Amino acid sequence: MIYNGIEKIDKIKKLIATANPDIVFFCVDFDGTLVKICKSPYDVVVTPSLHNFLAEIGGIKNVFLCIVTGRELNDIERRINIKRNIIYSGNHGFEIKSYYKNFELNFLMENARNYLPLLTEALSRVKRLGISNLIIEDKKFSISLHYRLLNNNEARFLKQNVKNIIDKNPDFKKFLHVIKGKKILEIRPQINWNKGSACGYIIKEMLKTGPVPERSIKKLNILRVNIGDDITDETMFSQNYSSAAAETLFSVNLINCVIGKKQSLAGFYLANYSYTPTFIRKITDMFSSRQARVEL
């Protein structure tokens, strides 16, 4: 069963009460989740109201915000243009940069640079297909092929030929793979790492050295809220878990929310991207209210 995250906010409230969080950590996709998907990824603009909202959320006490996107790290940093109280996870987690005070994180997936020659050659072969209206996004550590503007025959031609490019080259087949999304094919290194892996890694690293409340606490309760719209975001929609970092035990309870009512691992959905700020705001308001009561 999947519930409307706005209409069934009482269920959210119960989950927050059960989790009793010391920290709320938002992992939020960008395209289709915070902004409308455009015909070209280069046309997307962050409005002043969205910019201000994200800046405000990241500054709430004990609330942390991570933008988890398939876009290149430099691209998402430039578009959102916030350099305080925010974390950017680009290229599906291959690149991560933290802008939280006392939490320095500049991460590049191990061995990612080793794949650059293969990706460069694969990109060259795709370009030689000569498909008009195919938008090719070279993200250095991955390649996105946006076929939203292609007709059905052109899309089939693209998919078959990309498959052939990968399958008929032994090195490509061994070290690269193709991921499908909404009107997009992505050529990526064959590395077992994704958006969900990145979110888990960031939390663990943050608890080692980052700005967590009362570091003397031996156990922390974390509420991780994952919001996304596409197949690649499903990797964030995992189950509650517990682990340890440094000398701190931590328990992570998850609220998973997908954009659009559809088959998903998420327990909640939003009708479209425009409801995402409202959903985030409801959760932060409930969390801040609980925190205020605890401090009284």
C-alpha positions in Angstrom: 0.0 0.0 0.0 1.3 3.4 -0.9 -0.2 6.6 0.7 -0.5 10.2 -0.4 2.2 12.0 1.7 0.2 15.2 2.0 -3.2 13.6 2.8 -1.9 11.0 5.2 0.3 13.2 7.2 -1.0 11.6 10.4 0.9 8.4 9.3 4.0 10.5 9.0 3.5 11.9 12.4 3.3 8.4 13.9 6.5 7.4 12.1 8.3 10.4 13.5 7.0 9.6 17.0 8.2 6.0 16.7 11.6 7.1 15.4 12.0 9.7 18.1 14.8 11.3 16.0 17.7 13.4 17.2 18.5 14.2 13.6 16.5 14.5 10.3 18.5 13.8 7.2 16.8 14.6 3.8 18.0 12.9 0.7 16.2 14.6 -2.2 16.5 14.1 -5.9 16.6 17.1 -8.2 15.0 16.7 -11.7 11.4 15.7 -11.4 11.5 15.9 -7.6 12.4 19.5 -6.8 12.0 20.9 -10.3 10.0 20.1 -13.4 11.6 17.8 -16.0 12.4 19.9 -19.1 12.9 18.7 -22.6 16.5 19.5 -22.1 18.4 19.2 -18.8 20.1 22.5 -19.7 16.8 24.3 -19.6 16.1 23.7 -15.9 16.1 26.8 -13.7 16.0 27.0 -9.9 13.5 29.7 -8.9 14.3 32.2 -6.2 11.6 30.7 -4.0 13.0 27.2 -4.3 16.5 28.5 -3.7 15.4 30.3 -0.5 13.4 27.2 0.7 16.4 24.9 0.3 18.7 27.4 2.1 16.2 27.7 4.9 15.7 23.9 5.4 19.4 23.3 5.5 19.8 25.8 8.3 17.2 24.3 10.7 18.8 22.9 13.9 19.6 19.2 13.6 18.2 19.0 10.1 20.5 18.1 7.2 19.9 18.4 3.5 21.5 16.4 0.7 20.6 16.9 -3.0 21.1 13.4 -4.6 21.2 13.7 -8.3 22.4 12.1 -11.5 23.8 15.4 -12.6 27.5 16.2 -12.5 28.6 17.7 -9.2 29.6 21.0 -10.8 26.3 21.3 -12.6 24.1 20.8 -9.5 26.2 23.2 -7.4 26.0 25.9 -10.0 22.2 25.5 -10.5 21.3 25.6 -6.8 24.1 27.9 -5.9 24.0 27.4 -2.1 27.4 27.0 -0.4 26.3 26.7 3.2 24.4 24.0 5.1 23.9 21.6 2.2 25.5 18.5 0.7 25.6 17.7 -3.0 25.8 14.2 -4.2 26.4 14.2 -8.0 26.7 11.5 -10.7 24.5 9.1 -8.6 26.8 9.4 -5.6 30.2 9.1 -7.5 30.9 12.7 -6.4 30.0 14.2 -3.0 30.7 17.7 -1.5 29.6 18.9 1.9 29.1 22.6 2.7 28.2 22.0 6.4 30.5 23.7 9.0 32.7 21.1 10.7 31.8 18.4 8.2 34.3 18.5 5.4 33.6 15.9 2.7 35.1 15.9 -0.8 34.4 12.5 -2.1 35.2 10.9 -5.5 34.4 7.2 -6.0 37.6 5.1 -5.7 39.0 4.3 -9.2 36.4 6.4 -10.9 39.1 8.2 -13.0 40.3 4.8 -14.3 37.0 4.6 -16.4 37.5 8.0 -18.1 39.2 6.6 -21.3 36.4 4.0 -21.8 33.7 6.6 -21.2 35.4 9.0 -23.6 35.5 6.3 -26.3 31.9 5.2 -25.7 30.8 8.8 -25.9 32.6 9.2 -29.3 30.8 6.1 -30.7 27.4 7.3 -29.6 28.0 10.7 -31.3 28.9 8.9 -34.5 25.4 7.4 -34.6 24.4 10.9 -35.8 20.9 11.0 -34.1 19.3 14.4 -34.5 17.5 15.8 -31.4 19.4 13.3 -29.1 20.7 15.4 -26.1 24.0 14.0 -25.0 25.1 15.1 -21.5 28.8 14.4 -20.9 29.1 14.2 -17.1 32.7 13.0 -17.1 32.1 10.0 -14.9 29.0 9.0 -16.7 27.1 9.8 -19.9 23.4 10.7 -20.1 21.5 10.2 -23.4 18.2 12.1 -23.2 15.8 11.0 -25.9 12.7 12.9 -24.9 12.7 14.7 -28.3 13.0 11.5 -30.4 10.1 9.7 -32.0 9.5 6.0 -31.3 11.5 4.7 -34.2 14.5 6.9 -33.3 14.3 5.9 -29.7 14.3 2.2 -30.6 17.3 2.8 -32.9 19.1 4.5 -30.1 18.5 1.8 -27.5 19.5 -1.0 -29.9 22.7 0.7 -31.0 23.8 1.7 -27.5 23.3 -1.9 -26.5 25.4 -3.0 -29.5 28.1 -0.5 -28.6 28.4 -1.9 -25.1 27.9 -5.6 -25.9 30.3 -5.8 -28.9 33.3 -4.3 -27.2 34.7 -6.6 -24.5 36.1 -3.8 -22.4 32.9 -1.8 -22.5 30.9 -4.9 -21.6 33.2 -5.7 -18.7 33.6 -2.2 -17.2 30.5 -0.2 -18.3 26.8 -0.7 -18.1 23.6 1.0 -19.2 20.9 2.2 -16.8 17.4 3.2 -18.0 15.4 6.1 -16.6 12.6 8.4 -17.8 13.4 9.0 -21.4 17.1 8.6 -20.6 19.8 6.1 -21.0 22.9 6.4 -18.8 26.3 4.8 -19.5 28.1 4.3 -16.2 31.1 2.5 -14.8 30.4 -1.0 -13.6 30.8 -0.1 -10.0 28.5 -1.3 -7.2 27.6 2.2 -6.0 24.3 4.2 -6.3 22.3 7.0 -4.7 21.3 4.7 -1.8 24.9 3.7 -1.2 25.9 7.4 -1.2 23.3 8.4 1.3 24.3 5.7 3.8 28.0 6.6 3.3 27.3 10.3 4.0 25.5 9.7 7.2 28.2 7.4 8.5 30.9 9.9 7.7 28.9 12.7 9.2 28.6 10.9 12.5 32.4 10.4 12.7 33.3 14.0 12.6 30.3 16.1 11.6 28.0 18.5 13.3 25.8 16.1 15.2 24.0 17.0 18.4 25.7 16.2 21.8 28.6 14.0 20.6 28.7 12.5 24.0 25.5 10.6 23.3 26.2 6.9 22.8 23.2 6.3 20.5 21.6 8.6 18.0 18.2 8.2 16.3 18.2 9.4 12.8 15.2 9.9 10.6 16.2 9.7 6.9 13.6 11.0 4.4 14.2 10.0 0.8 12.3 11.6 -2.0 12.7 10.8 -5.7 10.9 10.2 -8.9 12.8 7.8 -11.1 14.1 4.2 -11.2 17.6 5.3 -9.9 16.0 6.8 -6.8 14.6 3.5 -5.8 18.0 2.6 -4.5 17.4 5.2 -1.7 14.2 3.5 -0.7 15.7 0.9 1.7 14.6 -0.4 5.1 15.3 0.8 8.7 18.8 -0.2 9.9 21.3 0.3 12.7 25.1 0.7 12.6 28.0 2.4 14.3 30.4 5.2 13.5 33.3 6.0 15.8 32.0 5.3 19.2 28.4 6.2 18.4 25.7 3.7 17.7 23.0 5.0 15.4 19.5 3.8 14.4 18.2 5.0 11.0 14.4 5.0 10.4 13.3 5.8 6.8 10.4 7.6 5.2 10.4 6.9 1.5 8.4 9.1 -0.9 8.1 8.8 -4.6 6.8 11.4 -7.0 3.7 10.1 -8.8 1.5 7.3 -7.7 3.1 4.2 -9.2 4.7 0.9 -8.3 7.6 1.7 -6.0 9.5 0.6 -2.9 8.3 3.9 -1.3 5.5 3.9 1.3 4.3 7.4 0.3 3.9 9.4 -2.9 3.3 13.0 -4.0 1.2 13.9 -7.0 4.1 15.9 -8.6 7.2 17.8 -7.8 5.4 20.9 -6.7 4.3 19.2 -3.5 7.9 18.3 -2.4 8.5 21.6 -0.5 5.2 21.2 1.3 6.0 17.6 2.3 9.5 18.6 3.5 8.1 21.5 5.5 5.5 19.4 7.2 8.2 17.0 8.4 10.5 19.7 9.6 7.7 21.5 11.4 6.8 18.3 13.3 10.4 17.6 14.1 11.1 21.1 15.3 8.0 21.0 17.5 9.2 17.8 19.1 12.7 19.2 19.6 11.2 22.3 21.3 9.2 20.2 23.7 12.2 18.1 24.6 14.2 21.2 25.4 11.6 22.7 27.7 
